[in-house]
């Protein structure tokens, strides 16, 4: 059972930055594409960013140019650099691993963008 543990959430003002981390219990980047999702209150969970096994990335239109997904295989860690944060980025952010058949999820980390 793969375990994913997120950290790095918090309270930040609009225009600020945060970097989320997701540490994986195993070295899975060669077998799983990795992603960040978020769920705002009253809304469905949505894809924020994804990085494929080969390293290609894709982003939700709402975060393009502001967020960056990356990974460090030596540390079994996935990251989400979030810049120019907006009020609407407030959500619980989840780390995800997917191999085409199996999903794994972390427990989530809360991001609050507020004045």
MOJO-V807084 format. One record per backbone hydrogen bond with DSSP energy under -0.5 kcal/mol. NH is the residue of the N-H (numbers start at 1). CO is the residue of the C=O. Records with the same first field share a line. If there is no record, write none. Layout:
# MOJO-V807084
NH=CO  CO
This chain:
# MOJO-V807084
5=23
6=4
7=21
10=110
12=112
15=85
16=13
18=82
20=80
21=7
22=78
23=5
24=76
25=3
28=26
31=28
32=28
33=98
34=51
35=96
36=49
37=94
38=46
39=92
43=40
46=38
48=36
49=36
50=58
51=34
52=56
55=52
58=50
60=48
63=60
64=60
66=63
67=63
68=81
70=79
72=77
75=72
76=72  73
77=72
78=22
79=70
80=20
81=68
82=18  80
83=66  81
84=15
85=16
89=86
90=87
91=111
92=39
93=91  109
94=37
96=35
97=104
98=33
99=102
104=97
106=95
107=4
109=93
111=91
112=10
113=111
114=12  112
